[in-house]
Amino acid sequence: MKLVNIHKRGLLPLLILAWGTAAGQAPLSLQQCVDTALAHNATLLIERNNAEVGQGRLQEARANRLPKLTANGDYRYYGDLPYQFMPLSTFNPMAPEGQFKEVQFGVPHNINANVQLTMPLYSPQLYGGIQGAEVAAGIQGMQVQRAAEQVVQEVTTLYYNAQVLHHQLAYLDSNRLNTEKLLRNVQLLRGQLLAKGTDVDRVELQAAQLASQHAQAESRYAQVLDALKLAMGMPLGRDLHIDTTIAFGREAQYLPATTVEHRLAQARSALLRTELGTLGRSRFLPSVGLMGSYGTMGFGYSKAPNDFLTFRTVSMAGLQVSWPLFNGTAINRQMVRKRLELRNNELQLKLLDDQQAMRRANAERLRAVALTNVANTGEQLGLARTIYEQTVLQQSQGTAALTDVLLADQALRTAQQDHLAAMVDYLKADLELKAATGNLMQTNN
């Protein structure tokens, strides 16, 4: 069952244009308000930006697989050249073994320039980090969906509240007109000595009470509209008019779908399993990387008679393997903690499923009861209106007392409030059922 008459999707650009031209004079349907909120709600925009940050982290993690190329250069001047000890037999073959001579090697001026390439071939931490970043990016995407559902639920609730308050104002306007008409009749009868002064006072008191209730309802209606504007990302200074038609027809049947909360819990379990697998592999598997460099080395001497500066090419390529042998018990402790977190998350997932099943069953029962109450209170409202009109007619003919009219008026107002309350209960129950079955993002047609 669709509760509100709305237009089709695809009117968001026209809606935005209307804000700048007609200042929102045309009444907006629920779907138009939802579409506007999904495009402009500040909280949702923040979540979308966070999702973009998550995608950036994923790209950053993937970029670590690419080769890294660096250019290096340095110049060194040795005021005192480094010493090295050489066996004395190097200079004198007859020298006894175990004797050394200190020798200075090199030249004062040293220039190094090279380009170095490093590329990871396999690393448990690197590839585990990429997998974790992929799952985390998916989680942030689902958090955007959850925020969107919360925005839809908030906007829908505010829209329904505004509709109900609008109908309450309409009832109050009708009651005020009836009371003003009754007051004129009583004043006329008072002038003919057919009514007491207290009768006039009682009707005037009722009129004052209705005026106060009307002012309070207008204030609440304005507050709800402001809250709706804020949820939609609409300037508070703009006028907002909603479609006030509340239509009740055939009950909608919502097919159960996987909720965002369920998918989030599953994604968190997948992230914990990924982290657990990365920790397990990092204990035993090596990290392998490719490295290489190409450059030149310059040697210079600046004193006569052997003043010179010469350069020689240097190149290198190789593999680097890092194999963990013992890293303490830190990783084991982390794995124990991750296993406990995974177990808790699985228990939470089961609890969430049970809660969702109970939530759906309760919402279905409440909606069925509320729909019956809407029909019953509607009939009671029609009957109360008929009784009031007949009593007013009888009072004008002198066959009914003013007390009977006031009692009939009170019964009419009670029936109006009961009918509004039944509609509110139904709208809330239907919205809750949509949320419990994962159909909040379903288009309202």
BABAMAR-929280 format. One record per residue (C-alpha): x negated, y, z negated. Coordinates in steps of 0.1 Angstrom, whole numbers, plus 5000, padded with zeros to 4 digits. Layout:
# residues N
XYZ;...
This chain:
# residues 445
500050005000;498750345009;499650604983;498950925000;499751055035;496451145051;494851215085;492251005104;488551025099;486351245121;487751585111;484851685089;483251935114;486652095119;487152105081;483852285076;484752525104;488152585088;486352685055;484652965074;487753085093;491052995078;489652965042;491252635038;494852735044;495852405059;496552135033;493751875031;494451515030;492751275005;490551135033;489351485043;488451565008;486551235004;484751285037;483751635027;482451514993;480451235009;478751505030;478251785004;478351644969;475251744951;474751424931;475051214962;472651434981;470151384952;470551004955;470051024992;466851214987;465650954962;466350684988;464150885012;461450884986;461750504983;461350465020;458350685019;456750464992;457450165013;455750325043;452850415020;452550055008;452549925044;449950185055;447450025031;447249735056;445749965082;442050015087;440450305069;437750495086;435550745067;432650965077;429851005052;426751215051;424151325026;420851505025;418251434998;414951604991;412651414967;410351644948;408851324933;409151024954;410350704936;407750454925;407650074932;405349814917;403549604943;401449294936;397849384936;397149094959;399049284987;396049524989;393349284978;393748914985;391148834959;393049014931;394248784903;397848694902;400148884879;398549224884;400449514900;399849854914;402350134914;403050284948;405250574960;407450494990;409250715014;409151075025;410651385008;413351455033;416151195037;419251245059;422050985061;425150995083;427450715091;431050605099;432350335076;435350105084;437149895058;440249685064;441949445041;442549095056;444348945026;445149074992;447748924968;448249264951;448649444984;451149215001;452949164968;453249544965;454649575000;457349314992;458149484959;458449824977;460849665003;463049534975;462849864956;463850064988;466849834991;467749894955;467650264960;469850234991;472450044971;472150314944;473250564971;476250334978;477050324941;476850704939;479050734969;481650504953;481550714922;482151024942;485050864960;486550754927;486051094912;487551284941;490451044944;491251074907;491151454909;493251454940;495951234924;495851454892;496351764914;499251604932;500951504899;500451844884;501952004915;505051784911;505151874874;505152244884;507952184908;509952014881;509252304857;510352554884;513552364889;514152344852;513552714848;516052794875;518652574858;517952734824;518153084839;521552994854;522752844822;521553154803;523653374826;526653154820;526253154783;525753524782;528953564802;530853344778;529353534749;530753854764;534153684766;533853564730;533853204741;530253144730;528253224699;525153444697;523153144685;524052974717;522453244737;519353234714;519052854719;519052884757;516653184755;514352974733;514452694759;513652934787;510653074767;509452714761;509652634798;507752944807;504952844783;504852494797;504752634833;501752864824;499952574808;500652344838;499352624862;496152654842;495552274843;496352274880;493752544887;491152354866;491752034885;491452214918;488152374907;486852034896;487851894930;486052174948;482952104928;483051734935;483551814972;480552064973;483052334982;482452694970;484752774940;485753094956;487452914986;491152844986;492052474985;495452334994;496151964991;498851745007;501251704978;503151414993;502951094972;504250804992;505050464977;505550175000;504349815004;501649714980;498149704996;496349374993;492649424987;490449134997;487749074971;484349194982;480949194966;480649504945;477549734946;476849644909;476649274918;474349344947;472149564925;471849294899;470849044926;468249294940;466749344906;466348964903;464648954937;462349234926;461449044894;460748724913;458548924937;456549074909;456248734892;454948574924;452448854929;451148804894;450848434899;448948464932;446648724919;445348484892;443848234917;443748374953;440948594965;441048924982;439348935016;438349245035;436549345066;433849615064;431449775088;429450095093;427450265120;425250565115;421750705114;419050765088;416651055091;413251085076;411251405074;407851535062;407251905062;403551945054;400651965078;399151795095;401851525097;404951745100;407851525115;411551455115;412751125130;416050935130;416850565132;420150395139;421650175112;424749945117;426349675096;429349445097;430549195072;433249035050;433849105014;435548844992;436648904956;437648594937;439048634902;437448384878;438748504845;440648824837;441648754801;445248684792;446849014803;448348854835;449748554816;451348794791;452848994820;454248674835;455848574803;457548914800;458748904836;460248564831;462248684802;463348994821;464448764850;466348544826;468148844811;468948974845;470548644856;472648644824;473648994831;474648904866;476948624853;478348854827;479049114854;480848864875;483048764846;483749124838;484649194874;487048904875;488749024843;488849374856;490549264888;493149064870;493949344846;494249594874;496549374894;498849324863;498849694855;499549794891;502549554893;503949684860;503350044871;505149994905;508149854887;508150144863;507950394892;511150234907;512950224873;511950584863;512950704897;516450564892;516550704857;515551044870;518351044896;520850934869;519651204845;519951474872;523551364880;524451364843;522951714839;524851854869;528151704857;527651824822;526852184834;530052164855;532052044826;530552314804;531552584829;535152444828;535152444790;535352064786;531752024774;529852204746;526552384750;524952114729;525851854755;524252064782;521052104762;520951734755;521451654792;518751904801;516351744776;517151394790;516451524825;513051664815;512251344797;513151144828;510951374849;507951324826;508450954825;508550934863;505351144866;503650924840;504750614859;503250754891;500050844873;499750494859;500350344893;497750564911;495150484884;495850114885;495650104923;492350294923;490950064896;491949764917;490149904947;487049964926;487249614910;487549444944;484749644960;487149834984;486550194972;484850295005;487850155025;489350415047;492650555035;495050545065;
